[in-house]
Amino acid sequence: MKYVIVTGGVVSSLGKGIATASLARLLESRGLRVSLIKLDPYINVDPGTMNPFQHGEVYVTDDGAETDLDLGHYERFTSANMSRANNATAGQIYNEVITREREGKYLGGTVQVIPHITDEIKRRIKLAGKKGRPDLLLVEVGGTVGDIEGLPFMEAVRQLGLEQGRDNVAYIHLTLVPYIAAAGELKTKPTQHSVGKLREIGIQPDMLLCRTNKSLTREMRRKISLFCNVEEGAVIEALDVPNVYEIPLTFQEQGVDKLIMRKLKISGRGGDLRSWRKNVVEVMSNPRDEVCIAVVGKYINLQDSYKSIYEALTHGGVANRAALKLIRVDAEDIEREGPERYLRPADGILVPGGFGDRGIEGKIMSIRFAREEGLPFLGICLGLHCAVVEFARNVAGWERANSTEFNKRTRYPVISLLEEQKGVKDLGGTMRLGAYPCSLKSGSRAHRAYGKKQISERHRHRYEFNSKYRAELEAKGLVVSGLYDKQKLVEMVELREHPWFVACQFHPEFKSKPDKAHPLFAGLVEHALLHRQGKL
């Protein structure tokens, strides 16, 4: 198996995950089987207990792993299916090594960063390469070169190149070439210093991806090539683009796939991204319509907190050949000022997941607005909880209805803690996680959207629809359209007397792709367009 190691320098948030996913898409188009792994240097075991404002969204795999959001990019750009083997954190690595030491597995030897920690990192990399037996594994090293916590990971991937042979490992470094407005020019010095730091560790990059908002001149490429000891043709311009799905095309135009295949001495058929260009990029560049969707959330101030939600909505737009205009609304603003000001311009409303009682009443007010105004609505996880609470209060007439997550003494606990969660004390990795089957009700909006009765979707929650109130709520017009048959858990609800009102307990955004939009997001955008056109 061959390896492509992707590192980053100068600053964070350069788009290393998207660059890695784009490389994978490009190489996959050459007929290669690819897989990917994200190495995260933070000490947390996983991001499951981390604040969304700090870390962004937690991406969930079919096997129930709570992982870094970059795995979402990997799945959206490629056909690879991610699992817990595709994300390794420093917390997991150190925990494994310390556990072995306590069990006496090191036979009394001194446990050190080298070789024990670095060996465990390499073991995790190779483990990711076993699933599906890919031709090529892309390894994204999180953080920025020079970070203290990232040094063991950098050392591990350096050793990997030594052990596997340089014909089997390619190093790609993503770096910044900033434009200094006061000087009126691009500066290569940050890239030079970043590569110098990488070479101090013992890694000589084979290719540079230079993030910039201005085109690199031939002279600048020559300069970077000379000072960074990288051939001029391998200094790649990673120019800002209108949407991230253009990146595989820009890499292909610069021959990135050919360079990697030449370095690794592998062959493959000609790269074919015509379908990607026609069905994704050109549709996004030349939409027929425009639609406005309001996302009412608790973590609106950080773009990455709802990364997969925003991407899935974009995919829904592509499926309907419509440009998507997003209105990001903080639920607390709705609580203070009411929904009219923020939601009146919207053609559809989405309420995503989250935890805790902050902003909950604002979400409930938004859902009531969608119900009463006939606006297309999609609720996800906590969005379903709020939709059920709103219906119970304002349609069934149970004024004090609530979720026990927010009020343990509520008279009508229409949402309650899952039975298996009642004895749980540790927060990390203990929710209902991963893929579960769901049976859809014949003729329901969900059934029509999916086009089949049996589906499988990914979950991440502790609270659930309280089936004790199911019959009474159904009698008032709530439709239970999806069930987990094994435990009779409610997975989807709809409203009978509404043009398009759907809520789900699972997270459909995790299974949406730009060239294959998830049916619920495609359905939301489709009906929002009809509302905009006065045809709903």
N, C-alpha and C positions, 0 to 999 in steps of 0.2 A: 504494500500500500504506500501511496505517496502522500506527502503532507504539505499544506500551504499554511504558514504561520503569519498571522496578521497582527502587527503591533501598532501602537499609536504614540505620537509625540507632540510636544509643545503645550497643547491644552486639551482638556476633555471636551466631549460633545462635538467632535468633528464628524461624527457619523461613521465610526468604525464598524458598527454592527450592520448598517445598511451597505457599506462598501463590501464587507465580507459576504453578505447575502447576494449582492450583485455579482461578485466574482463567482459564487457558487452557481447562480443562474446561468452565467455565461459559459462556464465549464460543463454544466449539465447539457446545454444546447449542443455541445460537441460530442454527445453520446456517452459521456462519463457518468458513472454512478457517484454521487457526492453525498457526504454527510458533514456535519459541523459540530463543534463544541465551543462553548463560551467558558473561559476561565476567569472567575471573579476574585480579585485579591482581598475582598472584605472578609472580616472574621465571622460575620453572621453565617449560620449554617445554610440558610437560604433567605430570600427576600420576603418570605411569608409574613414575618412580624414587623417589617420595616414600614415606616411612614410613607404613604404615597407622595407626599410633598417632597420627600428627600430622594426616594429611589425611583419613583414612577410606578407604573402598573406592575403587578405580578402576573406573569404569563403561566398558564397551567397546561400541562401536557396530558395526553390520554391516560398515562399511567399514574396520574395524580401528583406529579412533581410541581412544586411552586418554584418557578425559575425566573431568570432575568428576562426582561422584555425583548432582548435581542433575538431570543429563540422564536419570537413572533415574526420578526423579519425573515429569519431562516425559512420558516414554514410558508410564509406568504410568497417568497420569491422562488422557492424550489418545490420539488415533489417529495423531499425528505420529510419523514415524520420524526419529530423530536420526542425524547423521553428523558427520564432523570439522568441517564448516562451522558446527556449532551450539555450539562451545566455542572461545573465543579467550582466550589468556593474554597477560599482559604479555611473557613470554618470547618467544612467537611474534611479537608485534607488533614488539618491539625488534629481534629477529633479522631480520625481514623488512626493516625500515628500514635496519639496518646493512648487510645484504647488498646492498641497492640502492645505498647510498652507496659501497661498495667497488667496485661495478660501474660507477660513474660515472653512474648514472641521474639524479642530481640536478644534473648539469652543473656541478659545482664549488661549488654553493650551500652555505650553512651549514645543517646539519641540526639541527632543533630539535624540542622537544616539540610546540609549536604552530608550524607546522601539520602537520609530517610524521607525528608519532606519532598525533595526533588524527585526521588524515586516514586513516591505516591502520586505526584502530579503526572509523571510520565505514564504510570499505570492507568490513571483515569483517562488520559488522552488515548491510549491504545484500546481501552475498553470501549470508548465511543466509536472507535473504528471497526469494532467487531460486528456491531448490529447492521445487518443488511450487506455486509462485506463490500463497502464502497471501494471504488478505484482510488478515490482521493478524499482526504479528510482536511477540512479547513479548520484551523485552530485560531480563535480570536482571543488574544490576551487582553483582558480588561485593564483599565487604568492607563496611565501615561508613563512612558519610559523615564526612569529616575525616581519614581515613587518607591518609598521604602518597602511598603507592603507587597509591591509587585516584584521585587528582586528574586525571590525563590522561583516564581513562575518564569521569569526571563532566563534564569539559570537552567531551569528544566528544559525549556525549548532550545536553548543553546546545546545542551547535552544531547537532545533528541537528534539534532542535525549531525552531531559527531557520531552517534551510534548508528543511525540509519544510513548515513552516507549522503554527501552533498548533492548527489543526483536524485535523491529521493525527498529532499526537503527544500522548499523555496520560502524565503523570508520577504514579506512585503510590509513596508512601513508607511503608515498614513501620517502625514505631517501637514503643517500649516505654512502657507506662503502669504502673509498678510499684506494688504494694501494700506499704506500709510498716507492718509489724505493730505496731511500737512506737507509731506515731501512729494506727493503726487506720484508715488511709485511703489511697486511690489518689493518686498524685502525677503531675501533668501537666508539671512543669518539664523532665524529661529530653526529652520530646517537643518542647517549645517550643525548647529549645536545639538539638536535632537538626535541626528544620526551619529554625531560624535559620541554622545552618551550611550547609544546602542552599541557602538563598536567597542567602547570601554568594557562593556559586559561580555564581549566576545562574539557578537552577532553582526555580520556584515549583510545589510539588506541587498536583495537581488533586484528589488523594484521599489520605487517611491511613488506613492499616490499623493499628489500635492493639492490639498484643498485650497481653493482660491476663488475670489469673486471677479478676478480679472485674468484674461488669457496670459499664459506664459510666453514670452518671446523666445526665439531660438537661442539667443544669447544667454537668457536666464537658465534655460535647460542645460546648456553647456556648462555654465557656472556651477549649478547644482550637481551635475554629473562629475565634474572635476573635484569639487570639495567633498563630495560624499562617496566617491569611489564607486559610482553606479553608472553603467553604460548609458549613454545619452538617450537611446531608444527606450530605456526602462524608466525614464523620468516621465511619469504620466500626469497629465493635467486632470484634476478632479474638480472641474468648474461647477459652481452653483447652477442648479437646473430648476425649472418650474415645478417639477414633481419628481420624487425619488425613483419612480418606475422608469425614468429615462436613463438612469445610471448604467444599467447593463449595456445599453446601446452605445453610450459614450465610451465605455471601456472597450467594446468591440471595435469601434471605429479607430481606436488607437492601438489595436492589436494586442491587448492585454492577454487574451486567451492564448494566442500564438506564443507570446513570450514565456508564459508559465509552462506551456506544454514543451517548448524547446528546452527550458531549464530542467524540467523533470524527465525529459526524454520519453514522453508518452505521445501516442497518436490518437486521433479521433476523427470523426466525420466533420464536415464543414459546419460551423456554428449557424444554426437557423433560429433567428429571433423575429422572423417575419410575423408570426401570429401575435407575439408579444407587442410588436410595434403597431400592428393593425388594430388589435382588439383591446389594447390597453392605452398605449401612449397616444395614438392618433385620436381615439375616442375622447380622451381627457383634453386633448388640445383643440378638438373641434366638436364640442357638445351641441346637441340640437335644442336643449332646454336648460333651464336653471331652476333649482329647487332650494328652499331655505328650511333647514332643520335646526331646531333649538335643542341643545343638550343641557339639561338641568342637573348639575352635579355638585359634589362637596369639595372636589379637588381641582376646580376649574383653573386655578392660577398656575398650574404646572402642566404644560402640554403633554408630557409623557405619562401623566396619571391615567389618561384614557386613550393611550396610543392605539390600541387595537380597535377601540370603538370608532375613533376618527377614521382609521384606515378602512374599516368595514363599511362605514357610511360612504366613503369615497368609492368603494367597490360597488355599492348599491347604485351610486350615480353612474358609474361606468356601464352597469347592466342595463340602465335605462337611458343611456346616452345623454346624461344630464350633468351639468356642472353643479357642484354642491357648495352652497353658501352656509357656513356654520355660524350659529349664534351660541356662544358659550355663556351660560347663565349660572351664576353662583346661587345655590338654593337659598342662602341666607338673605340675598337681595330680594328674592321673592317674598320671604317672610316679612321683610321691612316695608316693601313698597307694593306688594301684590303682583299678580302675574300679568296683568293687562299690558303694562309698559314693555315688558321684556318678551312676551310670547305672542302678542298680536301680529307681528310681522311674519311669524313662522308658518310654514305649510305643514309641518309635522313636528312632533315632540318626542324626544328620547330621554328616559330617566335611567341612568346606569347604576351599577352596584356601588357598595361602600359599607362602612361600619360606623357604629355610634349614632347618637341622637342629634348631633349638630346638623342643622339644615333640613331635618326630616319634615317639619311642617311646611317648609317651602316646596319640597318635592310633592307633598300631598296636595298642596294648593295648585301646583302645576298640572297634576294629573286630573284634578277636578276641572280645571280650565279645558284640558284636552277632551274630557268626556262631555262636558256641557256644550262646547263649541263644535263638536264633531270633527276635531282635528285628528288625523292619523297619529297613533301613539304606539311606541314600543317601550316596554319596561323590562329591565334586565336585573335579575337577582334581587337586590334591595328595591329596584323599580317595581318588581312584582309585589313585594311586601307592601310598599306604599300604595300600590293600586288596589290591593285587597282591603287595606285599612280605609282608604278613601271611599270605596264602594260600601263597606260596612257602615261607615259613619253617615254618609250622605244619601245613600239609596236605601239601605236596610234600616236606617234610622237608629243605629247603635252609636250614640254620640261619643261614648268613651272607648270605642274599639281602638285597639292598638296592637303593637307587637310587644312581646315580653322582653325583647331586646331593649326597648325604650321605657317600658313601664311594666314591671313585674306584677303589679297589683291591678292591672286593667280588668275591668269587668267583662270585656269581650276580647280575649286573647286570640284574635283571628290568625296571628302569626306567632309561632312558639318554637322553643328550642327543640331540635331533633332529639329523639329519645336516646340515641347513642352518644350524644354530646353532654348529657347531664352529669356524668362523672368525670369529665375531662378537666384537668388542671393545667397541663402544659399547652401553651397556645400554638407553638410551632408545629406545622405539619399535621394537625389533628382535626381539621375541618373535613367536611364531606368533599373529597377532592377527586378530580379525574372524570373519565367518561363513564356514563351510565346510560342504559337504553331507556327509551321513552315511547309509549304507544299513543298515537294521535287519534282523536275522535273523528270518525268519518264525517265528511262534509264541513268540518270546521275550517276557519281561516288558516289555521296552522297546517291542516291536512292539505288544503289547496296550495299553500305556499311551497311546502316540501314536495308535494306530488307523491307521497308515500305515507304509509301508516306507521312504520317502524323507523325510528331515528336513534342516533347516539350523539350525546352532547357532553361537554365538559363542565364540571361544577366546581364551585368554591364558596361554601357557605356553612353556617351552623344552624340557621333558623329556617323554618319551613311553614307552608300553609297548614293551618290547624284543621284537620279533616272533620273534627267535631262540628264545625260550622258549615261544612260543605253543602249539605242538603238545603239549609235555610238560605244560604247565599245564592245557590242555583235557582231556588224558587223566586228570587228577586230579579233574576236576569243575568247572573254571572255564569259563564260557561267554563267548565273545566275541560279543556281540550287536549291536555297531555298528562299522562300518568306513568310513574315508574311502577309497573305491575307488581313486582316482587313485594314491595312494602306499601303499595297503594298511596305513594307520595304524589302530591299534585306538582306537576312540572310546568304546566302552562294554563293560563286563563285568558278568556276573551269576554267581550260584552256583546250580548245578542243585539241590543238596540244601539249600535254604533257602526259607522262606515268601516273603520279598521282600527281596532283597539286590541292589542295583543301584548301579553306579558309572559316572561319565562323565568324559571328559577335558575336555569343554566346560563352559560356565557357563550352565545353563538358567535361573538366577535372573534373567538380564537380559531374558528374554522373557516374564515372567509379569506378569499384570495382575489387579487385584482382581476384575473381572467376567469374567476368562478366565484361570483359574489354569493354570500350566504343568503338563502331564500328569505329570511326574516328582514334583513337589511334591504334587499332588493324590493321586497314587498312594501316596506315603509316608504322608500323613495318613490316607488310606483304610485302609491295612493296619495302621497304628498303632492306629486305632480298633478294627479287628477283633481285634488283639492284646489291647487293653484289655478287650474284651468276651469274651475267651476263645474267639473264633471263628476264629482264624487257623490 
